[in-house]
Amino acid sequence: MAKLKTGRHTSAIKAWRKSEKLASKNRGIKTRIHDTSKEFSTLVAKKDMENAQKMLPKTYSILDKAAKSGTIHWKAAARKKSRLSARIKSIAQNPSVK
């Protein structure tokens, strides 16, 4: 990392560097959300209720942490959690329907 030359756009360079770090962090969090949701979906599709219910709190935790840090909106996290629980509930009530 070369030393910044002072000038008019020094703050812009610093802001850009900060935004890159934050975007990278957010990307990682969103990837974790996507991966765990997908894994949960495969468990529900296989009707593996025991493992799906064990995974639900982990998925909730990831969503809550993402909402707390501001990566996703808290209402988006609540919506995703609601949809996950609705899926597991529908499978539990109707084992024959996917």
N, CA and C atoms as an extended XYZ file, in Angstrom:
294
Properties=species:S:1:pos:R:3:atomname:S:1:resname:S:1:resid:I:1 pbc="F F F"
N         0.856       -1.178        0.000 N   MET     1
C         0.000        0.000        0.000 CA  MET     1
C         0.896        1.233        0.000 C   MET     1
N         0.793        1.999       -1.030 N   ALA     2
C         1.596        3.220       -1.133 CA  ALA     2
C         0.998        4.309       -0.255 C   ALA     2
N         1.834        5.198        0.174 N   LYS     3
C         1.367        6.311        1.005 CA  LYS     3
C         0.521        7.251        0.151 C   LYS     3
N        -0.589        7.708        0.723 N   LEU     4
C        -1.483        8.608       -0.001 CA  LEU     4
C        -0.840        9.975       -0.176 C   LEU     4
N        -0.980       10.503       -1.363 N   LYS     5
C        -0.560       11.888       -1.583 CA  LYS     5
C        -1.691       12.771       -1.095 C   LYS     5
N        -1.360       13.783       -0.336 N   THR     6
C        -2.416       14.658        0.159 CA  THR     6
C        -2.930       15.514       -0.985 C   THR     6
N        -4.195       15.774       -0.934 N   GLY     7
C        -4.811       16.558       -2.000 CA  GLY     7
C        -6.304       16.614       -1.805 C   GLY     7
N        -6.986       17.045       -2.842 N   ARG     8
C        -8.425       17.244       -2.720 CA  ARG     8
C        -9.184       15.930       -2.555 C   ARG     8
N        -8.712       14.889       -3.223 N   HIS     9
C        -9.502       13.660       -3.221 CA  HIS     9
C        -8.971       12.588       -2.254 C   HIS     9
N        -8.152       12.976       -1.303 N   THR    10
C        -7.623       12.024       -0.323 CA  THR    10
C        -8.757       11.346        0.442 C   THR    10
N        -9.730       12.127        0.874 N   SER    11
C       -10.852       11.565        1.632 CA  SER    11
C       -11.684       10.626        0.759 C   SER    11
N       -11.768       10.940       -0.539 N   ALA    12
C       -12.524       10.084       -1.449 CA  ALA    12
C       -11.832        8.733       -1.586 C   ALA    12
N       -10.508        8.739       -1.633 N   ILE    13
C        -9.754        7.486       -1.737 CA  ILE    13
C        -9.959        6.653       -0.472 C   ILE    13
N        -9.919        7.316        0.670 N   LYS    14
C       -10.130        6.617        1.936 CA  LYS    14
C       -11.552        6.050        2.014 C   LYS    14
N       -12.525        6.822        1.564 N   ALA    15
C       -13.920        6.381        1.586 CA  ALA    15
C       -14.113        5.175        0.670 C   ALA    15
N       -13.465        5.206       -0.482 N   TRP    16
C       -13.546        4.101       -1.430 CA  TRP    16
C       -12.958        2.834       -0.807 C   TRP    16
N       -11.800        2.981       -0.144 N   ARG    17
C       -11.143        1.847        0.491 CA  ARG    17
C       -12.039        1.252        1.592 C   ARG    17
N       -12.673        2.125        2.346 N   LYS    18
C       -13.575        1.692        3.413 CA  LYS    18
C       -14.789        0.959        2.839 C   LYS    18
N       -15.340        1.494        1.751 N   SER    19
C       -16.519        0.876        1.143 CA  SER    19
C       -16.195       -0.498        0.571 C   SER    19
N       -14.972       -0.652        0.048 N   GLU    20
C       -14.545       -1.954       -0.480 CA  GLU    20
C       -14.480       -2.994        0.638 C   GLU    20
N       -13.932       -2.621        1.785 N   LYS    21
C       -13.838       -3.531        2.924 CA  LYS    21
C       -15.225       -3.932        3.401 C   LYS    21
N       -16.112       -2.950        3.526 N   LEU    22
C       -17.464       -3.199        4.007 CA  LEU    22
C       -18.243       -4.073        3.024 C   LEU    22
N       -18.085       -3.803        1.731 N   ALA    23
C       -18.779       -4.592        0.713 CA  ALA    23
C       -18.311       -6.041        0.757 C   ALA    23
N       -17.026       -6.240        0.973 N   SER    24
C       -16.470       -7.579        1.064 CA  SER    24
C       -17.039       -8.331        2.266 C   SER    24
N       -17.116       -7.641        3.388 N   LYS    25
C       -17.668       -8.235        4.609 CA  LYS    25
C       -19.140       -8.601        4.414 C   LYS    25
N       -19.906       -7.665        3.848 N   ASN    26
C       -21.333       -7.906        3.604 CA  ASN    26
C       -21.547       -9.059        2.639 C   ASN    26
N       -20.691       -9.149        1.619 N   ARG    27
C       -20.790      -10.227        0.637 CA  ARG    27
C       -20.628      -11.578        1.323 C   ARG    27
N       -19.678      -11.660        2.244 N   GLY    28
C       -19.451      -12.900        2.976 CA  GLY    28
C       -20.645      -13.293        3.820 C   GLY    28
N       -21.242      -12.308        4.482 N   ILE    29
C       -22.410      -12.569        5.329 CA  ILE    29
C       -23.587      -13.029        4.475 C   ILE    29
N       -23.800      -12.352        3.350 N   LYS    30
C       -24.909      -12.718        2.467 CA  LYS    30
C       -24.708      -14.114        1.876 C   LYS    30
N       -23.462      -14.465        1.606 N   THR    31
C       -23.159      -15.801        1.101 CA  THR    31
C       -23.513      -16.859        2.138 C   THR    31
N       -23.174      -16.570        3.410 N   ARG    32
C       -23.512      -17.513        4.483 CA  ARG    32
C       -25.025      -17.680        4.606 C   ARG    32
N       -25.759      -16.569        4.478 N   ILE    33
C       -27.225      -16.632        4.544 CA  ILE    33
C       -27.754      -17.521        3.422 C   ILE    33
N       -27.255      -17.270        2.225 N   HIS    34
C       -27.705      -18.022        1.045 CA  HIS    34
C       -27.398      -19.508        1.190 C   HIS    34
N       -26.180      -19.823        1.621 N   ASP    35
C       -25.762      -21.219        1.747 CA  ASP    35
C       -26.571      -21.972        2.803 C   ASP    35
N       -26.781      -21.353        3.959 N   THR    36
C       -27.546      -22.032        5.008 CA  THR    36
C       -29.011      -22.191        4.614 C   THR    36
N       -29.561      -21.188        3.927 N   SER    37
C       -30.951      -21.291        3.472 CA  SER    37
C       -31.100      -22.420        2.458 C   SER    37
N       -30.114      -22.536        1.581 N   LYS    38
C       -30.145      -23.576        0.560 CA  LYS    38
C       -30.025      -24.963        1.205 C   LYS    38
N       -29.129      -25.070        2.183 N   GLU    39
C       -28.954      -26.331        2.898 CA  GLU    39
C       -30.236      -26.711        3.629 C   GLU    39
N       -30.869      -25.722        4.252 N   PHE    40
C       -32.137      -25.942        4.937 CA  PHE    40
C       -33.200      -26.417        3.945 C   PHE    40
N       -33.229      -25.802        2.763 N   SER    41
C       -34.212      -26.168        1.742 CA  SER    41
C       -34.032      -27.614        1.283 C   SER    41
N       -32.781      -28.031        1.134 N   THR    42
C       -32.537      -29.416        0.712 CA  THR    42
C       -32.996      -30.397        1.793 C   THR    42
N       -32.794      -30.038        3.060 N   LEU    43
C       -33.260      -30.898        4.155 CA  LEU    43
C       -34.776      -31.000        4.162 C   LEU    43
N       -35.438      -29.871        3.920 N   VAL    44
C       -36.901      -29.868        3.884 CA  VAL    44
C       -37.396      -30.668        2.676 C   VAL    44
N       -36.703      -30.535        1.545 N   ALA    45
C       -37.092      -31.271        0.339 CA  ALA    45
C       -36.943      -32.780        0.547 C   ALA    45
N       -35.924      -33.165        1.289 N   LYS    46
C       -35.710      -34.588        1.595 CA  LYS    46
C       -36.628      -35.067        2.721 C   LYS    46
N       -37.370      -34.129        3.308 N   LYS    47
C       -38.256      -34.390        4.439 CA  LYS    47
C       -37.486      -34.894        5.659 C   LYS    47
N       -36.268      -34.397        5.811 N   ASP    48
C       -35.434      -34.726        6.970 CA  ASP    48
C       -35.760      -33.713        8.069 C   ASP    48
N       -36.897      -33.921        8.723 N   MET    49
C       -37.418      -32.938        9.672 CA  MET    49
C       -36.513      -32.748       10.888 C   MET    49
N       -35.921      -33.824       11.348 N   GLU    50
C       -35.085      -33.747       12.555 CA  GLU    50
C       -33.901      -32.802       12.345 C   GLU    50
N       -33.166      -33.007       11.264 N   ASN    51
C       -32.007      -32.157       10.968 CA  ASN    51
C       -32.426      -30.743       10.580 C   ASN    51
N       -33.566      -30.617        9.896 N   ALA    52
C       -34.053      -29.295        9.502 CA  ALA    52
C       -34.391      -28.471       10.737 C   ALA    52
N       -35.014      -29.095       11.723 N   GLN    53
C       -35.367      -28.373       12.948 CA  GLN    53
C       -34.131      -28.033       13.769 C   GLN    53
N       -33.100      -28.879       13.684 N   LYS    54
C       -31.841      -28.567       14.367 CA  LYS    54
C       -31.142      -27.388       13.695 C   LYS    54
N       -31.316      -27.277       12.388 N   MET    55
C       -30.634      -26.233       11.630 CA  MET    55
C       -31.342      -24.881       11.720 C   MET    55
N       -32.626      -24.905       12.044 N   LEU    56
C       -33.419      -23.680       12.084 CA  LEU    56
C       -32.836      -22.617       13.015 C   LEU    56
N       -32.447      -22.932       14.255 N   PRO    57
C       -31.871      -21.894       15.125 CA  PRO    57
C       -30.566      -21.311       14.588 C   PRO    57
N       -29.751      -22.138       13.930 N   LYS    58
C       -28.492      -21.649       13.338 CA  LYS    58
C       -28.796      -20.635       12.244 C   LYS    58
N       -29.783      -20.963       11.420 N   THR    59
C       -30.166      -20.076       10.325 CA  THR    59
C       -30.740      -18.770       10.879 C   THR    59
N       -31.565      -18.883       11.901 N   TYR    60
C       -32.126      -17.696       12.548 CA  TYR    60
C       -31.012      -16.804       13.086 C   TYR    60
N       -30.029      -17.426       13.703 N   SER    61
C       -28.914      -16.687       14.286 CA  SER    61
C       -28.156      -15.899       13.227 C   SER    61
N       -27.887      -16.544       12.106 N   ILE    62
C       -27.160      -15.877       11.022 CA  ILE    62
C       -27.958      -14.684       10.503 C   ILE    62
N       -29.268      -14.876       10.337 N   LEU    63
C       -30.129      -13.787        9.855 CA  LEU    63
C       -30.176      -12.636       10.856 C   LEU    63
N       -30.296      -12.968       12.144 N   ASP    64
C       -30.355      -11.931       13.174 CA  ASP    64
C       -29.055      -11.130       13.242 C   ASP    64
N       -27.924      -11.823       13.132 N   LYS    65
C       -26.636      -11.132       13.174 CA  LYS    65
C       -26.470      -10.221       11.960 C   LYS    65
N       -26.934      -10.694       10.795 N   ALA    66
C       -26.849       -9.875        9.583 CA  ALA    66
C       -27.710       -8.625        9.718 C   ALA    66
N       -28.886       -8.773       10.326 N   ALA    67
C       -29.778       -7.631       10.520 CA  ALA    67
C       -29.185       -6.667       11.546 C   ALA    67
N       -28.578       -7.208       12.585 N   LYS    68
C       -27.996       -6.374       13.632 CA  LYS    68
C       -26.843       -5.528       13.104 C   LYS    68
N       -26.040       -6.116       12.219 N   SER    69
C       -24.891       -5.391       11.667 CA  SER    69
C       -25.284       -4.457       10.532 C   SER    69
N       -26.538       -4.574       10.053 N   GLY    70
C       -27.002       -3.693        8.993 CA  GLY    70
C       -26.758       -4.229        7.592 C   GLY    70
N       -26.315       -5.482        7.505 N   THR    71
C       -26.087       -6.070        6.189 CA  THR    71
C       -27.405       -6.229        5.439 C   THR    71
N       -28.420       -6.699        6.143 N   ILE    72
C       -29.767       -6.760        5.576 CA  ILE    72
C       -30.705       -6.021        6.518 C   ILE    72
N       -31.840       -5.598        6.008 N   HIS    73
C       -32.826       -4.880        6.804 CA  HIS    73
C       -33.456       -5.843        7.803 C   HIS    73
N       -33.814       -5.346        8.972 N   TRP    74
C       -34.366       -6.221       10.013 CA  TRP    74
C       -35.697       -6.830        9.596 C   TRP    74
N       -36.457       -6.108        8.768 N   LYS    75
C       -37.722       -6.672        8.296 CA  LYS    75
C       -37.483       -7.765        7.253 C   LYS    75
N       -36.423       -7.622        6.479 N   ALA    76
C       -36.060       -8.665        5.506 CA  ALA    76
C       -35.659       -9.935        6.249 C   ALA    76
N       -34.921       -9.775        7.348 N   ALA    77
C       -34.518      -10.926        8.154 CA  ALA    77
C       -35.751      -11.602        8.755 C   ALA    77
N       -36.678      -10.798        9.261 N   ALA    78
C       -37.908      -11.334        9.851 CA  ALA    78
C       -38.726      -12.081        8.800 C   ALA    78
N       -38.784      -11.530        7.596 N   ARG    79
C       -39.530      -12.158        6.501 CA  ARG    79
C       -38.923      -13.510        6.131 C   ARG    79
N       -37.598      -13.547        6.035 N   LYS    80
C       -36.913      -14.796        5.696 CA  LYS    80
C       -37.130      -15.850        6.784 C   LYS    80
N       -37.046      -15.434        8.053 N   LYS    81
C       -37.265      -16.351        9.167 CA  LYS    81
C       -38.689      -16.902        9.144 C   LYS    81
N       -39.637      -16.031        8.858 N   SER    82
C       -41.038      -16.428        8.799 CA  SER    82
C       -41.271      -17.454        7.697 C   SER    82
N       -40.657      -17.230        6.545 N   ARG    83
C       -40.828      -18.148        5.419 CA  ARG    83
C       -40.189      -19.505        5.705 C   ARG    83
N       -39.048      -19.494        6.387 N   LEU    84
C       -38.399      -20.754        6.749 CA  LEU    84
C       -39.284      -21.557        7.706 C   LEU    84
N       -39.822      -20.884        8.710 N   SER    85
C       -40.667      -21.588        9.679 CA  SER    85
C       -41.971      -22.060        9.026 C   SER    85
N       -42.491      -21.277        8.088 N   ALA    86
C       -43.718      -21.674        7.392 CA  ALA    86
C       -43.480      -22.933        6.562 C   ALA    86
N       -42.306      -23.013        5.930 N   ARG    87
C       -41.986      -24.201        5.120 CA  ARG    87
C       -41.903      -25.452        5.986 C   ARG    87
N       -41.221      -25.326        7.115 N   ILE    88
C       -41.050      -26.496        7.979 CA  ILE    88
C       -42.392      -26.899        8.602 C   ILE    88
N       -43.224      -25.898        8.870 N   LYS    89
C       -44.535      -26.168        9.458 CA  LYS    89
C       -45.445      -26.866        8.448 C   LYS    89
N       -45.419      -26.419        7.189 N   SER    90
C       -46.271      -27.030        6.162 CA  SER    90
C       -45.865      -28.462        5.893 C   SER    90
N       -44.573      -28.742        5.919 N   ILE    91
C       -44.093      -30.101        5.698 CA  ILE    91
C       -44.488      -30.990        6.896 C   ILE    91
N       -44.426      -30.435        8.096 N   ALA    92
C       -44.775      -31.202        9.292 CA  ALA    92
C       -46.256      -31.566        9.302 C   ALA    92
N       -47.090      -30.643        8.825 N   GLN    93
C       -48.538      -30.900        8.811 CA  GLN    93
C       -48.954      -31.798        7.647 C   GLN    93
N       -48.327      -31.603        6.494 N   ASN    94
C       -48.655      -32.358        5.293 CA  ASN    94
C       -47.427      -33.083        4.773 C   ASN    94
N       -47.084      -34.236        5.287 N   PRO    95
C       -45.866      -34.918        4.851 CA  PRO    95
C       -45.908      -35.356        3.384 C   PRO    95
N       -47.118      -35.535        2.816 N   SER    96
C       -47.226      -36.000        1.440 CA  SER    96
C       -46.970      -34.904        0.428 C   SER    96
N       -47.215      -33.630        0.801 N   VAL    97
C       -47.069      -32.499       -0.130 CA  VAL    97
C       -45.665      -31.915       -0.007 C   VAL    97
N       -45.083      -31.546       -1.161 N   LYS    98
C       -43.759      -30.910       -1.147 CA  LYS    98
C       -43.882      -29.438       -0.905 C   LYS    98
